Amino acid sequence: MKAAILKSFGSQLAIEDMPEPVLGTGEVIVDIVATRVLSYMNEVFSGERKYALDLPVIPGPGGIGRVRATGPDATRLAIGDWVFCDPTVRSRDDAVAPDITLQGLSARDAGGLKLQKYFRHGSFAGQMRLPTENVKPLGQITSEDASRWCALGTMLVPYGGFLAARLQPGETVLVSGATGNFGSAAVAVALAMGAACVVAPGRNEAVLSDLVRRFGDRVRPVKLTGSENDDRETMKRAAGGPIDCVLDIMPPSVSTTVVRAAVMTVRANGRIALMGGVGMLGGAGLELPYNWIMRNCITLHGVWMYPPDAASRLIALVRSGLLRLDEYEVTAFDLDHANDAVAHAAANAGPFRMTVIRP
Ligand SMILES: NC(=O)c1ccc[n+]([C@@H]2O[C@H](COP(=O)([O-])OP(=O)(O)OC[C@H]3O[C@@H](n4cnc5c(N)ncnc54)[C@H](OP(=O)(O)O)[C@@H]3O)[C@@H](O)[C@H]2O)c1
């Protein structure tokens, strides 16, 4: 099969023929039809992000495809089914605190790297082999639709944060990073989950206006100035009432003072989900006053990815019409142009833009 291979950090992807994956029990092989290219894939491949990724590897954070083969223990999946390939692979020998690897992208730690030795190759290839439980049926779609369904991979991330923070219909949410690629998905997901309003801070007024144009007056834009205290007060005022839940999903370049301005807008008994890459490359820690957390009974959730059942629930939200994939503007490349796709994704980050490779 044809695949894009990362042989060393800092090199271009090599497009080569690779042996097809071999099926084992508890596994499924999927013919990949479309796979998402993250806007920061270039930083992962250059080594700048310091992601734990053993090389050489076929990268790629899962995608959309059709079942090619199932193991003897799959009871429902059938050959040809359209599926979402969830890259969040968990070890099966510790149900309480499993090791986690993001197949084709990253691992949490040494345990995740051990798991990555086997569940290694990602989706920038004709085929991908995954644990059976990571293959989520989509129902009928067209091949053309497969590109847009890749947005599931983006929307699942903030969905995981809101599930962890137990977002309830009718609540007020603040998304820190609302003008980013994952943050704008968080705005869409919060509204689909029934948030009464979403406070959307950002520095770019055009992008903020575009969020309001897309979703209406349940989105409350706030232009950030960089002054921690002023920004916090403006965000609180924009909410027009207590903020029940804050989700932060800022990139590594953002300082913790920006994050703190946002998270300390939350009401007493409120919940915070921290999902960004903040601090991943060093810098000051997130200093939150102990007394503020204690007196206000604040719940802080660190959230990496999402629980195993999240993808099926999110697919149901899309199928119901509550969450729309057609917000996304998609640019597609074939596998021979995988390096162009990576460059395009980096140059076209931001809300509701998606670069895909169609192997
Ligand atoms: N926890 C997880 O499971 C998980 C999964 C995937 C990704 N992530 C993390 O999510 C991060 C965000 O990714 P992304 O692709 O959404 O990033 P992105 O599109 O580059 O978003 C950038 C966001 O950061 C804001 N920003 C940048 N510098 C700022 C500053 N100095 N002050 C205030 N705001 C600033 C931007 O606002 P402006 O519009 O004002 O520029 C924008 O909202 C990734 O880097 C990754 O680490 C986490």
The ligand as a MOL file (V3000), in Angstrom:
LIG
                    3D

  0  0  0     0  0            999 V3000
M  V30 BEGIN CTAB
M  V30 COUNTS 48 52 0 0 0
M  V30 BEGIN ATOM
M  V30 1 N -6.1850 18.2250 25.2950 0
M  V30 2 C -6.3130 17.6470 24.1130 0
M  V30 3 O -6.8100 16.5290 24.0030 0
M  V30 4 C -5.8540 18.3690 22.8860 0
M  V30 5 C -6.1080 17.8020 21.6290 0
M  V30 6 C -5.7210 18.4940 20.4970 0
M  V30 7 C -5.0590 19.7130 20.6020 0
M  V30 8 N -4.8150 20.2200 21.8310 0 CHG=1
M  V30 9 C -4.1060 21.5050 22.0110 0
M  V30 10 O -4.9210 22.5530 21.5280 0
M  V30 11 C -4.0530 23.5850 21.0850 0
M  V30 12 C -4.7990 24.5870 20.2690 0
M  V30 13 O -4.8050 24.1630 18.9340 0
M  V30 14 P -5.4500 24.9830 17.7580 0
M  V30 15 O -5.1170 24.2190 16.5140 0
M  V30 16 O -6.8710 25.2810 18.0640 0 CHG=-1
M  V30 17 O -4.6230 26.3140 17.7970 0
M  V30 18 P -4.8360 27.5810 16.9160 0
M  V30 19 O -5.8520 27.3730 15.8630 0
M  V30 20 O -3.4750 27.9960 16.5170 0
M  V30 21 O -5.4600 28.5970 17.9750 0
M  V30 22 C -4.7850 29.6010 18.4460 0
M  V30 23 C -5.6700 30.2930 19.5050 0
M  V30 24 O -4.8030 30.8350 20.4520 0
M  V30 25 C -5.0850 32.2150 20.5750 0
M  V30 26 N -3.8700 32.9360 20.9080 0
M  V30 27 C -2.6380 32.7330 20.3920 0
M  V30 28 N -1.7570 33.5510 20.9940 0
M  V30 29 C -2.4730 34.2880 21.8990 0
M  V30 30 C -2.1340 35.2890 22.8390 0
M  V30 31 N -0.8720 35.7160 22.9690 0
M  V30 32 N -3.1130 35.8100 23.6040 0
M  V30 33 C -4.3830 35.4030 23.4750 0
M  V30 34 N -4.7600 34.4280 22.6110 0
M  V30 35 C -3.8160 33.8900 21.8340 0
M  V30 36 C -5.6340 32.6210 19.2250 0
M  V30 37 O -6.3850 33.7770 19.3850 0
M  V30 38 P -6.3230 35.0320 18.3610 0
M  V30 39 O -7.4730 34.8290 17.4140 0
M  V30 40 O -6.5050 36.1810 19.2500 0
M  V30 41 O -4.9860 34.9680 17.6780 0
M  V30 42 C -6.4920 31.3930 18.9110 0
M  V30 43 O -7.7150 31.4620 19.5980 0
M  V30 44 C -2.9740 22.8000 20.3600 0
M  V30 45 O -1.8070 23.5500 20.2560 0
M  V30 46 C -2.8230 21.5560 21.2240 0
M  V30 47 O -1.7430 21.7060 22.1050 0
M  V30 48 C -5.2040 19.5670 22.9560 0
M  V30 END ATOM
M  V30 BEGIN BOND
M  V30 1 1 1 2
M  V30 2 2 2 3
M  V30 3 1 2 4
M  V30 4 1 4 5
M  V30 5 2 4 48
M  V30 6 2 5 6
M  V30 7 1 6 7
M  V30 8 2 7 8
M  V30 9 1 8 9
M  V30 10 1 8 48
M  V30 11 1 9 10
M  V30 12 1 9 46
M  V30 13 1 10 11
M  V30 14 1 11 12
M  V30 15 1 11 44
M  V30 16 1 12 13
M  V30 17 1 13 14
M  V30 18 2 14 15
M  V30 19 1 14 16
M  V30 20 1 14 17
M  V30 21 1 17 18
M  V30 22 2 18 19
M  V30 23 1 18 20
M  V30 24 1 18 21
M  V30 25 1 21 22
M  V30 26 1 22 23
M  V30 27 1 23 24
M  V30 28 1 23 42
M  V30 29 1 24 25
M  V30 30 1 25 26
M  V30 31 1 25 36
M  V30 32 1 26 27
M  V30 33 1 26 35
M  V30 34 2 27 28
M  V30 35 1 28 29
M  V30 36 1 29 30
M  V30 37 2 29 35
M  V30 38 1 30 31
M  V30 39 2 30 32
M  V30 40 1 32 33
M  V30 41 2 33 34
M  V30 42 1 34 35
M  V30 43 1 36 37
M  V30 44 1 36 42
M  V30 45 1 37 38
M  V30 46 2 38 39
M  V30 47 1 38 40
M  V30 48 1 38 41
M  V30 49 1 42 43
M  V30 50 1 44 45
M  V30 51 1 44 46
M  V30 52 1 46 47
M  V30 END BOND
M  V30 END CTAB
M  END
